[in-house]
């Protein structure tokens, strides 16, 4: 049966280590992955009228990040149904619970030691997820901060 897995990201390649860990752990079954980026949305009516989440995701995702997603899709093709990136704009646990229910999430994987570093207007949703009292799994993976800046894509697939 297809499981929906939620993983918060910050559009940095290093944040995809949680995804890699989840896919390694769940190799035997098909999964749909929802990568969630959290950001504060503007109060401006004009900006809200012309808000386009697809354009926002395209602006946030670097070519290296997209390459990493493509490599993951190819590497874990047999255990992946799809990878989707969704924006979360809520400000409280009820908003997150609505997002969680609407997306029909089965599992949440959170990085244990890595701290999300969101872009401008973004925020780290991990504390919000933990307050929501939904079931999640924290995973630890080794982070090599010294060499991560130069060759992050290679670090992901060590």
N, C-alpha and C positions, 0 to 999 in steps of 0.2 A: 504494500500500500504506500502511496506517495505521502511523505511527511513534509510539512512546511516548517522550515527552520528560519528563524530570525537572527540576524547578526548585525549589531550596530557597527558602523564604519565612519571613517573621517576622510575618505577619498585619498588616503595614503596607502601605499602598497603594504606597509608593515601591518596595517589593520586587517589585511586579508589572511594573515596567519591563523586567525580564529576560524575562518572559513576552511582553510586547508585542514586544520585539526578536525573540524566537524565532519568533513568529507572522508578523511582517513578513518575516523571512528565508525562511520555509517556506510562503508563501502558496499555492503551487502544489500542495501535497499535504495530505491529511487527517492530522491529528495528534490523539492523545490526550495530554492534559497531566496530569501528576501533580505537584501542588504539595506539597512535603514540608516539614513542620514537625517539628523535632527537639526532644525534651524528655526530661529524666530522669524516670523513672517511680519511684514510691514503692516502698519495700521492705515496706510494711505489707500483711499478708495481707488484712485487711479492705478496704483501699482497692483492692487488686488484684482482689478478688472483685467489687467494684461498679464497676470501671473501665469506662467507656463512651467509646470514642473519638469517636463522633458527638456526644455531649454536650460533650466537651472542645473539639472543633472549633467547635461552636456558641457556646461561651463565649468562645473566643479571637477569633472573627471579628466585627468591628464591623459595623454596618449600612453604613458607608461602604465597607468592604472588600468586603462582599457586593454593593454597588451597582457597584463597580469590576469585579468578576467578571462581573456581568450585562452590563455595557457591553461588556466584552471578548468575551463569548459572542455578543452581537448584532453587534458590529463584524466579527468574524472567523468568522461562522457558516459560510461556505463552506469554510473550511480547518480547522475544528474538529470533531472527533468528540465529545469530551467533555473536561471539566475535573474532576479529582478532587483532593480534599485528603486526604493520608495522613499519619498520625503515625509518626514514626520514633523508637524508644525505645532503640536500641542504643548501646553505649558504645565499640565498637572497629571496626576496618576489616572484620573478618569479619562482624560483624552487619550493617554496611552492604552488604557484598557479597551477603549472603543476601537483604536487602531488594531490592537491585538486580536480582538473579536472579528473585526471586518476582514482582516487578512487571513483569518482561520489558522493562526499559528499553533503548531504542535510542540515545538521545542525552541528554546532560546539558548544560544551560546554567547557567553560574555568573556572577554579577555580578563584574566586575573591580575596580571601585573602591568599590562600595557594601558596607558591612559590616552583616550582619544584626544586629538588635537584639531578641533573643528576650524573651518575657515571663518571668515567674517560673517557674523549673524548666526553662526552655528553654535550648538551647545552639546555637551556630553550627556546623552540620555541614560547612561548606565545607572546613575543614582535613582533616576525616575523609575526605571525598570525594577530595580531592587525594592523600591517603596511600594510598587504595585502588587506585591505579593503573588506574582505569577511564578510558576516553576521555571528555573533557569539553571544552566550548568556553567560554572566558571572553569575556564581552561587556562593552563599556564603553558607558555612556550618560550623558549630561550630567545632573547633579543640581543643582537649584537649592535649596540648603538655606535660603536666606533666605525664600523664599515657600512652601516646602513645608509648613510647619506650618499655615497658614491654609487653603489650598485644594489639598490633595494630589490630589484627583480630577481637577481641571483640569490639574495639572502632568503627570499620567500621559498625557493625550491632547493635549498640545501638538504 
